[in-house]
Amino acid sequence: MHQACRIVVETLDALADAAAPGVPTRELDRIARERIEREGARPAFLGYRGYPATLCISINEEVVHGIPGERRLKDGDVVGLDLGCVVDGFYGDAARTVAVGHVSDEARRLMRVTEESLRAGIAACHPGKRVGDIGHAVQTHAEGAGYSVVREFVGHGIGTSLHEEPQVPNYGPPGRRQRLVPGMCLAIEPMVNVGGPAVRVLKDGWTAVTVDGSLSAHFELSVAVTEEGPWILSEPYPYGGGRETHA
Amino acid sequence: MPRAAGGMGPGAPAAAAAAVEVPGTVLESLPNALYRVQLETEARPQVVAHVSGAAALRRILPGEAVVVELLAYDPGRGRIVRRRF
């Protein structure tokens, strides 16, 4: 999973560099697929429940699950990139939102707050805490900044499938849901809207957009709960002891 | 990729629950009008199946050739939709 997550995040780095005005979203999908396959991995989303692409690209008011196509990025777009891959049967899943060219101050603040919300959620991943503590940390941070968190989509357990138990909502009371134990791997992924939390899914069956048309951002990392605390799986094991080889 | 919240299992919101029909043979009758069915597919050799309304008009006996409908939600379960002759 460490390998899979590392490949996903490195590919996202490359995609963030490639996301420039005029680039068709299909081109980013092609880059993602080639990179993943060159690393000897397999795209995790392609074919998942019929999803037709390697990458999800969600622009501006699109929240998640945007399908790459002929649409071209333009200056000022806020672009969510969500990617997953499989290495030796183990999944990695991560997402980030990037700015194309010059974006508004509001957009910058939204992206910053959403990433901070993700970090707040990850910081709650200690053994003995509960899944609800993660969502509470995310929600508290995002709503504290005046934004709202999406309810209809949630983070998830991850391992030998893309979506495993438990569901990891980005909201809710602390101290509820499953207790976190070492070895649990969770994809934590706040989706934060400038306006209200309501979203709807377009006729393509995938693309989720904000009902009020407001900007939305999405950041995601796959995290393992360890005895010592959270381990962001795309990064080296942070607590020493050479445990990198175990994932 | 976030999953849809709620009790419908993991995955996308509107992903259609496409049913697959596969031929099989009833192995044994279980309590609660359930049947264990041997399938003619390699991926899922046996399932426990309940019986659809139309197929339940006549009692199903072990050894009977049937068509079983499978959904993605539970790989071990199926639904007998009709007999094969």
Contacts between the chains, C-beta under 8 A, distances in Angstrom:
chain1	res1	chain2	res2	distance
A	44	B	1	7.7
A	45	B	1	5.7
A	48	B	1	7.4
A	48	B	11	7.6
A	48	B	12	7.8
A	49	B	11	4.7
A	49	B	12	4.8
A	49	B	15	3.8
A	50	B	12	7.8
A	50	B	15	6.0
A	50	B	16	7.5
A	51	B	1	8.0
A	51	B	12	6.8
A	56	B	1	6.1
A	64	B	1	7.3
A	64	B	2	5.5
A	65	B	1	7.1
A	65	B	2	7.9
A	65	B	12	6.8
A	82	B	1	5.4
A	84	B	1	5.9
A	93	B	1	6.1
A	95	B	1	7.7
A	151	B	5	6.4
A	152	B	4	6.7
A	152	B	5	5.6
A	152	B	13	7.2
A	153	B	2	3.8
A	153	B	3	6.9
A	153	B	4	6.2
A	153	B	5	6.2
A	153	B	13	7.9
A	154	B	2	6.1
A	154	B	3	6.2
A	154	B	4	7.8
A	154	B	5	4.5
A	155	B	2	6.4
A	155	B	3	7.9
A	156	B	2	7.3
A	156	B	3	4.7
A	156	B	10	6.4
A	161	B	10	7.7
A	162	B	1	6.7
A	162	B	10	7.6
A	163	B	1	7.9
A	163	B	3	4.4
A	163	B	10	3.2
A	163	B	11	6.1
A	164	B	10	7.2
A	167	B	3	6.9
A	167	B	5	6.3
A	169	B	5	6.5
A	189	B	2	5.3
A	191	B	2	6.7
A	201	B	13	5.1
A	201	B	14	5.7
A	205	B	12	7.3
A	205	B	13	7.7
A	205	B	14	4.2
A	205	B	15	7.1
A	205	B	16	7.8
A	206	B	12	6.3
A	206	B	14	7.5
A	208	B	13	7.4
A	218	B	2	7.8
A	220	B	2	7.6
